[in-house]
Amino acid sequence: MRWLAALLLLGCGAAPRFEDRPIVWRADDTRDIPEPAEHEPLLRVYRLKVNFTRVVPHGLSLPRTTPARDVNALDEVPDSSWFENRIGVRAMSPEEAARGRPNEGPPRPPLTVAGAKRGGATPGFLLEDATKRRFLVKFDDRGVPERDTGAGVVVNRIFHALGYHVANDQVVFFRREDLALARDVTPSDVDAVLVRTVPLPDGRYRGIASELLPGKPKGPAPAWGVRADDPNDTIPHPHRRSLRALRVFGAWVNHTDMKEDSVLDMYVEEDGRRFLRHHLIDFTRIGTWGGWNGYEGRVDWPVVFRGWFSFGLWRRAWEDRAPAPYPALGWFTPAPFDPDDWNANEPYPAFWECDDADRYWAAKLVARFDRPVLEAIVAEGRYSDPAAARYFVDALLARRDAITRAYLERVSPLDDFAFEAEGLCARDLGVVYGTGAAGAVERLDEDGEVVGRHAVASDGRVCLPVSSDDYAVARLRVVRGEAARPPMQVHYRGGAAPRLLGVLRVAP
């Protein structure tokens, strides 16, 4: 953790202090390393651990989380081999959001089937195009056209805009006669895959093409601990905010299929250095399994015990839930939705560690997706019914608002700190995003007593005078009416050229 050693504790029980140095915005985790071994995904072992051997000790332990360790002094996530700031730090046009990962577009004909995957929940092809690019192509299940292929591309674009490393995913169309076959692929191999889906009325097939990622695949990133054969991997994965926040992002888009093999490590080469880059993969199933999807996991012990002790009389919250009015969207609906009650299909250890600071950081990224950006992203799903696309956008906006209401106001949502002529200025994101009315910011002393009160403008802006020429701590809290949010700390160096040193979103 050398690259984030900005926070020092000066003696046992001492108040935290930050080093006076530039803020880290790029993690030093892309150094040249020897080629790691390829890890095989062991889904059965993972499910045994998260549902039985490790969930019980976690459930019996006292509620406690460790602050995220992949954050800088301003409590932000720097760019790294895991995450690259995009919509969270700059304006993103609808066109850029819709494009996703920089790419050369969908596969270009002529198309050659280089391999076929018959079995599993999602059979598909390995397809090679005219430029020798290779794509894994999968299809919608029979009876639910557009559901998985549309969701896969839309959620891929959302996670790319959020900042994650993802593949180039595209909705593609082709006819059976458009496919040439590699030497070891037979027509029956192709037919065995296509029989699992239904062609469009014009005879074309619709699929989702995921371009193979650059580099060598090295298997999933472990859900616990670090990868032992990667010297750059020094932070236990449940202590990464970039992974913890997936609980909030997953709730937003109902990406319930988050598990250990959802993070694929690729051994890549850039500027003469070889290292592992960590990618999120496979976003197709956001509303596939039924009404329970997003409400409870496959093995959800509180639900199991409550059902036992109620002798089957207890009705689950999702039992009266209706699917979306458009089959292409499955069970993805704007309501009912409570982000605190959302559940993935499998427990994911990083989710257990998610705290209010992680939720706040995730919520302010979600808040930046406006209607034009989401409309452009959903258009990439190539839905044939414009009403379904509009419903999808409306549902994303409604769930976005539920997340911002839930998580921006659990802390004092002051952000974008900067020194200006008026002093230390910030924006109240609750006012900016409409989760709270303009109120005031109170400044507290070390004993928690109010020593100053400053009104928040209607645009969320607030400024506080700065008098210290030395190291100083501004203990601040947002007040709305009679309700005061928890205090936070802003550490800075005063003087003729004042500068920010650090932020403690959840103050000790």
N, C-alpha and C positions, 0 to 999 in steps of 0.2 A: 504493500500500500504506500510505497515511497512517493508516488506521484500525487497522492491526495493528503499528504501529511501537513495540512494547513492548520489543524486544530490541535493545540497543545494544552494539557492539563498541568497546571503549575502547582504540584503538590497535592496530597490527598485532601479531597474536599474543597479544593480551591475553585474559584470561578473560572470557567473556560475562557481562554484567550486565543486569538488567531494571530498567525504570523503576518507581518507587514510585508507582503510580497504580491506579485500579480496573481490574479485568479486563474486557476487551471481550467482551461476549456478543451483540452485534448489530453486524453489518458495515454500514458506511455506503455501501451500493451500490444504494440505491433512490432516488437523487436524480433530479429531473426532467431528462429528456434529450429532444432532438429525436427525432422518429420515425425509426428506422433503416430502411434499405432491406430488402427481403425477399431472403434468400439462398436460392437454389435448391440443393437437395441434389444433389450430383454423385457418386453412388455409384461409378461406374466410375473416376472420377478418384481418389476416396479409396482404392479398392482397389488401384489402380496404385501409389499412394504408399506405403501401409502394407505391401504385399506385395513391392514391388520397389525403388522408388527411395529409400525411407527406411529400410527394414528392414536393408539391407546395411550402411550406415554405422553404424547402431545396433549391429548384431551384431559389427562389427569394432572398436568403441570399447571402452575399458577400462570395466569395471563401475563405475558411479558414479551416484548419485542426488543430487538437490537436495532439501533438506528442504522439506516442504510449506509454502506461504506463506499459505494461508487458515486458519491456526490462531492462537489467542490465546496469551497468555503461559503458560497452563496446558496447552498442547499439545492443546487441544480445538478443534473446529470451531464457530465462532459461527453464529448464525442469519444468513441472507443471502438474496439472490435465488436462490441455488442450493440452499440446504439450511435446514431448520428442525428443531432438536432436539426429539425426541419421546421415544421409548422409551429413549434413551440418558441422559436426565437426570431422568426421572420414571417413576413406575409407570403402566403403561397397562393398563386393564381389558380383558378379552376383548371386551367389547361395543364399546369404542372402537376397538380394533384391527380388528375385523370391519367396522365402519362405513367406515373409510378416510377419504378426503377428505370434509369436510362437504358434504352433497348433499341433494337432494330426492328421492332414490330413483331407481328405474328409470323408463323412459319410461311416461307415462300415456296410455291410449287416449282418444280415437281416434288412430291412428297413420297418418302420411302419408309415403310414400316421396318424398323431395324430390330424389333423385338416385340413380343406380346406378353401381357400379364393377364392370365385367364382368371385366377382365383382371387380370393379376398373380397372385401366389401366394395372395393372400387377397382374393377379390372380396367386395363387400358393398354396403350401402345407406347413403345419408344419410337418416336418419329424423327426422321432426319430430313431437313429441307434442302433447297437448292444451294444454300450457302454453307452447308455442312453443320449448321447448328442443330442441336438435338433437343427434343422436347418430350416430356412425359405427358401424354394426352389421356384424360379420363372423361367419363361421360355421366350424364344424369341417369338415375334409375328409371326403369319403365314406370310410366304413370305419373311422373313428376318432372316434366320437362322444364328446364331452365333453373330448377331450384338449386342444385349444388354447383353447377357451372357459373351461374350468375353470382351467387354468394361468394364463391371462391375468388373471383376477380375483384368484386367490390371490397371485400374485407382485406384482400391483399393490398389494394390501393390505400385503404385507410391506415393499415399498419405501416406502410412505407411512409406516408405523410407524417405519422406520429414520430418516426425516427428509426424504425427497425430495418435490419437488413433482410430483404425478401428476394424471391425470384421474380423473373419477368413472366407474369401470368396473363393469358389472353383468352377470350372466347373465340373459338375457331369454328368454321363450317367447311365441310368437304363432302364429296360423293364417294361412294365405295370404289367407283372406277378411277378416282383420282389417286389411289394408293398403289404405288409399286411395292414389291416385296423384296426384302433382302434375301440372300441365298438360303439362310436357315429358317426363314419364316414361310409358312404354308398358308394357302387360302383358308383352311379350316381354323388356323390360329386367329386370323382376323375375324372370321365369322363368329367364333366362339365369344369374342368380346362384343361385337356389335349386336348380337342377339340379346344382350342385357339392357339395351336401350332401344329407343324408337326413333326412326328417321322422321324428319319434318315432312309435311305434305308434298314438298317439291323434290323429295328424295335425298336431300342433304342430311348429313349428321351434324349435330352440334356437340362440341366438347370444350374442355378447358385445357389449354396447352401451357405447361409450365416448363420454361427453358431451363435446362440443366445449369446449375450454378458453376461459375468458374472455380477451378482448383480441384483438389482431390477430396472426396467425402471421407470424413473421419468419424462418422457416427454421431450420436446425440451427446449434448452437453449433460453431464450428470446433474440430477435434481438436487443432490446433497453435495456439500463440500466443493472441491475444485477438481479440475482435470489434472491428474498427477504428472502426465507427460507434457504439460504445457507450462513452461516457466513463466509465461505472461499471465497466467490465470492464478491470481493471488487472493481473490476475494471469494469466500464461500458463496455459492450461488443464491441461497436464500437471503443473503445480505445485500443483494444487488437490487436497487430500486427499479432498474430497467426490467427486472423479472417480477418483482413484487407488484409493480403497477399494472402488469398484465391482468391482474384480477379486476381492476377498474375498466380497462380497455376491453377485456373479454366480456364483462357484464354489459357494456354498451352495445356491442354487436352480437352478443350471445354466442361468442366463440367458446363453447363448452369443452371442446376436444383438446384442451391444453394438458400436455403430459410430457414426460421426459423426452420422448422422441419427436416432440414438436420443435426442438431446437437442434438444428443440424450444423455441425462444425465442418468447415471447409478449409483445407490447407492451401493457402493462396500465396502468390508472389506479387509483390509491388515494390518498385524501386530497388530491386536487388535483395529485398528482405522477404523471408518466408515465415508465415505465421498463420494462426487459426482465426478465421472470422466466423461469427456465430449468427445463424440465420433462423428466422421463424419460417415454418413451412406448413402448407396444407390448411386452408381456411374454408373448405367447402361445406362443412356441416354446421351451420348456425341455427337450423330449425328442422332437423331431420328426424330425430328420434321420437318426437311426440310432445304432448303437453307438459310432461315432467321436465323436459330439457331446459336447464337453467334454474330449476327450482330445487332439485335434489340430485345427488350423485348416484352412481351405480350401486355403491354400498354406502348408504347414508345412515350411520348408526343412530343419531337422534331421531330420525324418522322411523327407523326400524323399531326402536324401543317404545316410541310413542304409539306406534301401531299395535305393538304387543299389549301394552298396558291399557289401551282403550278397547281391547277385544275387537278391533276392526271397525269400531264405530266412528273413529276420527276421520274426517274428510280432509284430504290434503288440499293445500291452497290452489293447486293447479287442476284439480279434478273437474271444476266447472269452467275451465278456461277454453276459449274457442280459438281455432287456428286463424291465421290471417285470411282475409277474404279472397286472396289470390293464391292458388296452389303453388305458384313459383316461389312464394316467400315462406312456405311451410308454416312454422309456428312463430315466426318473428313478428311481434306485435308491439305497439307503443305502450300498452298497459294490459294487465297489471304489471308493474315493474318497480321493484325496490332494490337498488343496487346492494344494500346490505344483506338482503336475503338471497342474492344470486349465488348459484353454485355451479362449479364445473362438474363434468362427469366423473373425473377422478380428482382426488386431492392433489394439489401441487404444493410442495413444501414452501416455496417463496410466498405463496398466498397466506400461509400461516403467520408470516412475519410482517405483513403489510400494516403500517401504522398510519396515523392521521397525516403525518408529513408526506408519506408516499401517496396517500389518496388525494391530498391537496394538489401535489405536483401533477398527478395524472388528470385530475379534473380540470385544471387550467389549460391543459393541452386539448382535452375534449372540447372545451368551451370555444376554442378557436376555429372549429369547423362550422362555417356558416352555410346557409342554404345554397348559394351558388357553387361552393366547393363540393358539397354533398351531391348536388344534382349532377355535376360533371363526373363525379366518381361513380354514381349509380348508373349513369349512362353507359359506362364501360361494361356493365353486366349484360347489355344487349337484350333487355327484356322486350318481348314482342308486344306486350300490353302497356301503353303509356300510363294507364291508371295504376298498374302494379308498381311501376317505377316511382310514381308520385307517392304512393302509400309507403314505399320503402324509405324515401327521403323524410317524409313526415314522421315515421316511426323512429328513425335515427335522431331527428331533432328533439322529439319528445323524450327519448331516453337520455339524450345529451343533457337536457334541462333537468331531468331527475338527478343525474349525477352531479351537476354543478350545485344544485340546491342542497344535496346531501353532504358534499365534501368541502366546498369552498368555505362554508360557514362553521366548520368544526374547529377552525383555527382563526387567527386574525389574518384575513386574506390581503395583507399588504404586500405589494410586489413592485418590481421595476424601480428599485431604489436608485437615486442619483443625487449628487450634490449640485444645486443650482443657486442662483442669487438669493433665493428666499431661505436657503438652508438645506436640510435633508428632506428630499421630496420622494413621494411614492404614490402608487395608485391603489385604491381599494377595489380589488377585483370583484367583490360582492356587488358593488355599485356598477362597475363596468359591465358585468354580465347579468345584472338584474336579479341576483339572489338576495339582496338586502338593500334597504333604503339608505340614502346618505345620512350618516350620523356624525361621529367624532372619533378621533384617535386620542387616547389618554396616554400620557407618559408617566411611568411609575418609577419610584426610587427602589433601592435594594430591598426595602421592607414591604414593597407592594403598595405603598401609599401613592395616591395620585398627586403629581407635582405639576401637571400641565394638561391642557385640553385644547385640541385643535379641530376645527370644523372640517369636514370632508366636503369638497365641492360636488356639484351635481354630476360632473364627469368622472368622479372618483379620485380626483387629485387632492393631495394634502401635503403640506410642507411644515417642517418643524425647525425652529432656530437651533443653530449649533454654536456653542460658546467655547467648548474645550479645545485646547491646543495640543492635547495629549491623547493617549488611548482612552476611548470612551465607549460606553454601552448605553444605547437607547432601548429602554424596556417599554414596549408599546403594546397596546391592545385596542381593538376596534370595539366601539360601543354603538349599539343600535337601540335607541329608546332606553329601556331599563336593562337590556340584555348586554352583557359584556362578554366578548370572546376571550379565549385563553391568551395570556401574554406571550409575546415573542421578543427576541433580542436582535438588535442590529449593532454590530461592532464596527467602529470606524476610528480613523486617526484624524483629528482636527487640525487646525492651523491654516496657513495661507493657501495650502493646496489639499483640502480634505479629501479623503479617499475611503471607500468601503473596504473593510477587512473580512467581514463574514456575517452570516445570518443564521440564527438558530430558530427554525420555524416552530418547533415544539421546545420551549425553553425548559431547562432543568429546574 
